[in-house]
Amino acid sequence: MTQHFSTRQLRFYLTAPSPCPYLDGRFERKVFAHLPLSDGASVNDSLTQIGFRRSQNIAYRPACEACDACVSARLPVERYGFSRSERKILNRNAAFTRHLVEAEATAEQFELLRRYLNARHGGGGMSDMTWPDYVAMVEDTAVRTHIIEYRAPSDGHGPGDLIACALVDLLADGLSLVYSFYDPSLSRNSLGAFVILDHLVQAKLTGLPYVYLGYWVQGSPKMDYKARFRPLELLKPGGWVRLEDIPEGEL
Protein backbone atom coordinates (compact mmCIF):
# COMPACT_ATOMS: atom_id res chain seq x y z
CA MET A 1 0.00 0.00 0.00
CA THR A 2 1.40 3.40 -1.01
CA GLN A 3 2.04 5.83 1.84
CA HIS A 4 1.31 9.38 0.79
CA PHE A 5 3.43 12.34 1.82
CA SER A 6 1.93 15.81 2.06
CA THR A 7 3.41 17.89 -0.74
CA ARG A 8 2.57 21.01 1.26
CA GLN A 9 5.81 20.38 3.16
CA LEU A 10 7.83 20.95 -0.03
CA ARG A 11 8.86 24.16 -1.73
CA PHE A 12 8.19 24.14 -5.49
CA TYR A 13 9.93 26.20 -8.16
CA LEU A 14 9.16 26.98 -11.81
CA THR A 15 11.78 26.98 -14.55
CA ALA A 16 12.01 29.61 -17.28
CA PRO A 17 10.71 28.63 -20.75
CA SER A 18 13.14 26.69 -22.96
CA PRO A 19 12.82 24.90 -26.32
CA CYS A 20 10.88 21.65 -26.03
CA PRO A 21 13.09 18.58 -26.68
CA TYR A 22 10.13 16.52 -27.91
CA LEU A 23 7.92 18.73 -30.10
CA ASP A 24 9.36 21.23 -32.56
CA GLY A 25 8.36 24.85 -32.20
CA ARG A 26 7.12 24.54 -28.62
CA PHE A 27 8.56 25.66 -25.31
CA GLU A 28 8.62 23.79 -22.03
CA ARG A 29 8.51 24.79 -18.40
CA LYS A 30 8.85 22.53 -15.39
CA VAL A 31 7.79 22.71 -11.78
CA PHE A 32 10.27 21.04 -9.47
CA ALA A 33 11.12 20.42 -5.84
CA HIS A 34 14.16 19.10 -4.02
CA LEU A 35 13.63 15.67 -2.47
CA PRO A 36 14.41 15.70 1.28
CA LEU A 37 17.32 13.52 2.30
CA SER A 38 15.53 12.20 5.38
CA ASP A 39 12.34 10.95 3.68
CA GLY A 40 13.16 11.05 -0.02
CA ALA A 41 11.82 7.60 -0.85
CA SER A 42 8.28 8.15 0.45
CA VAL A 43 8.17 11.67 -1.02
CA ASN A 44 9.22 10.25 -4.38
CA ASP A 45 6.46 7.63 -4.11
CA SER A 46 3.80 10.28 -3.50
CA LEU A 47 5.04 12.64 -6.21
CA THR A 48 5.19 9.85 -8.78
CA GLN A 49 1.50 9.22 -8.16
CA ILE A 50 0.69 12.77 -9.26
CA GLY A 51 2.89 12.81 -12.33
CA PHE A 52 6.39 13.76 -11.19
CA ARG A 53 9.65 12.17 -12.33
CA ARG A 54 12.99 12.04 -10.54
CA SER A 55 16.34 13.37 -11.73
CA GLN A 56 19.06 13.05 -9.08
CA ASN A 57 17.62 14.70 -5.95
CA ILE A 58 15.00 16.69 -7.85
CA ALA A 59 11.41 15.72 -8.64
CA TYR A 60 9.92 17.55 -11.62
CA ARG A 61 6.78 17.71 -13.73
CA PRO A 62 5.95 19.58 -16.96
CA ALA A 63 4.14 22.87 -16.38
CA CYS A 64 3.91 24.23 -19.91
CA GLU A 65 1.59 27.18 -20.47
CA ALA A 66 0.08 26.16 -23.82
CA CYS A 67 0.71 22.41 -24.02
CA ASP A 68 -0.17 19.29 -22.05
CA ALA A 69 1.29 16.69 -24.42
CA CYS A 70 3.53 15.08 -21.77
CA VAL A 71 1.48 12.47 -19.90
CA SER A 72 2.76 10.12 -17.19
CA ALA A 73 2.59 6.48 -18.30
CA ARG A 74 2.76 3.15 -16.51
CA LEU A 75 2.13 -0.52 -17.26
CA PRO A 76 -0.18 -2.62 -15.02
CA VAL A 77 1.78 -5.79 -14.35
CA GLU A 78 -1.00 -8.28 -13.59
CA ARG A 79 -3.11 -7.28 -16.60
CA TYR A 80 -0.21 -7.20 -19.03
CA GLY A 81 -0.26 -9.94 -21.65
CA PHE A 82 2.88 -10.34 -23.73
CA SER A 83 2.24 -10.29 -27.45
CA ARG A 84 3.83 -12.79 -29.80
CA SER A 85 6.43 -10.24 -30.91
CA GLU A 86 7.22 -9.35 -27.29
CA ARG A 87 7.75 -13.00 -26.38
CA LYS A 88 10.14 -13.22 -29.33
CA ILE A 89 12.11 -10.26 -27.96
CA LEU A 90 12.37 -11.91 -24.54
CA ASN A 91 13.48 -15.20 -26.10
CA ARG A 92 15.99 -13.47 -28.40
CA ASN A 93 17.72 -11.96 -25.37
CA ALA A 94 17.33 -14.89 -22.99
CA ALA A 95 21.06 -15.62 -23.00
CA PHE A 96 21.89 -12.26 -21.43
CA THR A 97 22.40 -12.32 -17.68
CA ARG A 98 20.81 -9.80 -15.33
CA HIS A 99 22.79 -8.29 -12.43
CA LEU A 100 21.36 -5.94 -9.80
CA VAL A 101 24.14 -3.63 -8.61
CA GLU A 102 24.36 -0.64 -6.33
CA ALA A 103 23.74 2.81 -7.80
CA GLU A 104 27.44 3.45 -8.29
CA ALA A 105 28.81 4.73 -11.59
CA THR A 106 31.50 2.71 -13.37
CA ALA A 107 33.75 3.53 -16.31
CA GLU A 108 32.34 0.51 -18.16
CA GLN A 109 28.79 1.85 -17.85
CA PHE A 110 29.86 5.31 -18.96
CA GLU A 111 31.66 3.98 -22.04
CA LEU A 112 28.49 2.13 -23.05
CA LEU A 113 26.42 5.27 -22.42
CA ARG A 114 28.71 7.37 -24.63
CA ARG A 115 28.41 4.87 -27.49
CA TYR A 116 24.63 4.82 -27.07
CA LEU A 117 24.30 8.62 -27.03
CA ASN A 118 26.60 9.10 -30.02
CA ALA A 119 24.66 6.57 -32.08
CA ARG A 120 21.07 7.27 -31.00
CA HIS A 121 20.91 10.81 -29.59
CA GLY A 122 23.65 12.84 -31.25
CA GLY A 123 22.98 16.52 -30.68
CA GLY A 124 20.36 15.79 -28.02
CA GLY A 125 20.21 17.28 -24.56
CA MET A 126 22.38 14.52 -23.06
CA SER A 127 24.86 14.20 -25.94
CA ASP A 128 27.51 16.24 -24.11
CA MET A 129 27.22 14.30 -20.84
CA THR A 130 30.57 14.05 -19.05
CA TRP A 131 31.82 11.54 -16.49
CA PRO A 132 30.96 13.84 -13.54
CA ASP A 133 27.47 14.31 -15.04
CA TYR A 134 26.98 10.55 -15.20
CA VAL A 135 28.22 10.06 -11.64
CA ALA A 136 25.73 12.68 -10.44
CA MET A 137 22.86 11.10 -12.42
CA VAL A 138 23.49 7.72 -10.81
CA GLU A 139 24.74 8.51 -7.32
CA ASP A 140 23.04 11.76 -6.25
CA THR A 141 19.90 10.23 -4.84
CA ALA A 142 17.89 10.06 -1.64
CA VAL A 143 15.56 7.28 -2.82
CA ARG A 144 15.63 3.50 -3.18
CA THR A 145 17.46 3.08 -6.47
CA HIS A 146 19.73 0.58 -8.21
CA ILE A 147 21.19 -0.34 -11.59
CA ILE A 148 20.35 -3.44 -13.59
CA GLU A 149 23.26 -4.53 -15.78
CA TYR A 150 22.61 -6.91 -18.67
CA ARG A 151 25.63 -8.87 -19.83
CA ALA A 152 26.48 -11.25 -22.63
CA PRO A 153 27.43 -14.81 -21.62
CA SER A 154 30.87 -15.02 -20.02
CA ASP A 155 33.74 -16.60 -21.92
CA GLY A 156 35.09 -17.98 -18.65
CA HIS A 157 37.54 -15.11 -18.14
CA GLY A 158 35.53 -12.64 -16.12
CA PRO A 159 32.02 -11.23 -16.61
CA GLY A 160 30.52 -11.05 -20.06
CA ASP A 161 30.40 -7.82 -22.05
CA LEU A 162 28.02 -5.15 -20.75
CA ILE A 163 25.24 -4.76 -23.33
CA ALA A 164 22.56 -2.72 -21.50
CA CYS A 165 21.95 -0.79 -18.27
CA ALA A 166 18.86 0.52 -16.54
CA LEU A 167 18.77 2.99 -13.64
CA VAL A 168 15.68 1.99 -11.68
CA ASP A 169 13.86 3.39 -8.65
CA LEU A 170 12.04 0.99 -6.35
CA LEU A 171 8.70 2.54 -5.44
CA ALA A 172 6.12 1.31 -2.96
CA ASP A 173 3.89 0.21 -5.84
CA GLY A 174 6.31 -0.58 -8.64
CA LEU A 175 9.52 -0.08 -10.57
CA SER A 176 10.27 3.30 -12.15
CA LEU A 177 12.60 3.23 -15.16
CA VAL A 178 14.62 6.41 -14.70
CA TYR A 179 16.98 5.93 -17.66
CA SER A 180 18.22 3.05 -19.79
CA PHE A 181 20.86 2.68 -22.48
CA TYR A 182 22.31 -0.16 -24.51
CA ASP A 183 24.79 -1.32 -27.13
CA PRO A 184 23.69 0.40 -30.37
CA SER A 185 25.34 -2.29 -32.50
CA LEU A 186 22.74 -4.84 -31.34
CA SER A 187 19.78 -3.18 -33.04
CA ARG A 188 18.17 -6.47 -34.07
CA ASN A 189 17.84 -7.42 -30.41
CA SER A 190 15.35 -4.59 -29.67
CA LEU A 191 17.17 -3.95 -26.40
CA GLY A 192 15.13 -0.88 -25.48
CA ALA A 193 11.92 -2.90 -25.59
CA PHE A 194 13.64 -5.85 -23.91
CA VAL A 195 14.58 -3.76 -20.85
CA ILE A 196 10.94 -2.71 -20.39
CA LEU A 197 9.60 -6.23 -20.90
CA ASP A 198 12.17 -7.70 -18.52
CA HIS A 199 11.16 -5.25 -15.82
CA LEU A 200 7.54 -6.33 -16.27
CA VAL A 201 8.72 -9.89 -15.63
CA GLN A 202 10.71 -8.80 -12.56
CA ALA A 203 7.87 -6.71 -11.16
CA LYS A 204 5.52 -9.68 -11.43
CA LEU A 205 7.98 -11.99 -9.70
CA THR A 206 8.34 -9.54 -6.80
CA GLY A 207 4.62 -8.71 -6.52
CA LEU A 208 4.88 -5.09 -7.64
CA PRO A 209 1.79 -3.88 -9.53
CA TYR A 210 3.28 -1.29 -11.91
CA VAL A 211 6.22 -0.42 -14.12
CA TYR A 212 6.50 3.36 -14.59
CA LEU A 213 7.79 4.54 -17.97
CA GLY A 214 8.00 8.29 -17.49
CA TYR A 215 6.22 10.57 -19.94
CA TRP A 216 4.44 9.58 -23.11
CA VAL A 217 4.38 12.37 -25.69
CA GLN A 218 1.95 11.76 -28.52
CA GLY A 219 3.49 12.78 -31.84
CA SER A 220 7.08 12.73 -30.58
CA PRO A 221 9.29 10.18 -32.39
CA LYS A 222 11.47 10.00 -29.26
CA MET A 223 8.62 9.08 -26.90
CA ASP A 224 5.75 7.69 -28.97
CA TYR A 225 7.17 4.14 -28.76
CA LYS A 226 5.67 3.77 -25.29
CA ALA A 227 2.18 3.51 -26.78
CA ARG A 228 3.19 0.18 -28.35
CA PHE A 229 3.06 -1.45 -24.90
CA ARG A 230 -0.53 -2.39 -24.06
CA PRO A 231 -2.36 -2.05 -21.79
CA LEU A 232 -0.84 1.36 -21.05
CA GLU A 233 -2.22 3.57 -18.28
CA LEU A 234 -2.01 7.37 -18.51
CA LEU A 235 -2.39 9.92 -15.71
CA LYS A 236 -5.31 12.20 -16.55
CA PRO A 237 -6.91 14.88 -14.31
CA GLY A 238 -9.29 12.29 -12.86
CA GLY A 239 -6.60 9.69 -12.18
CA TRP A 240 -4.95 6.79 -14.02
CA VAL A 241 -6.88 5.66 -17.11
CA ARG A 242 -6.18 3.02 -19.75
CA LEU A 243 -5.13 4.50 -23.06
CA GLU A 244 -7.76 2.42 -24.85
CA ASP A 245 -10.51 4.00 -22.71
CA ILE A 246 -9.60 7.61 -23.54
CA PRO A 247 -11.51 9.17 -26.46
CA GLU A 248 -9.09 10.18 -29.24
CA GLY A 249 -9.98 13.86 -28.91
CA GLU A 250 -9.07 13.86 -25.21
CA LEU A 251 -5.52 12.51 -25.50
Buried (B, 14 or more C-beta within 10 A) or exposed (E): EBEBBEBEEBEEEEEEEEEBBBBEEBBBBBBBBBBBEEBBBBBBBBBBBEBBBBBBBBBBBBBBEEBEBBBBBBBBBEEBEBEEEBEEBBEBBEEBBEEEEEBEBBEEBBEBBBBBBEEBBEEEEBEEBEEEBBBBBBEEBBBBBBBBBBBBEEEEEEBBBBBBBBBBBBBBBBBBBBBBBBBBEBEEBBBBBBBBBBBBBBBBEEEBBBBBBBBBBBEBEEBEBBBEBBEBBBBBEEEBBEBEEEEEEEB
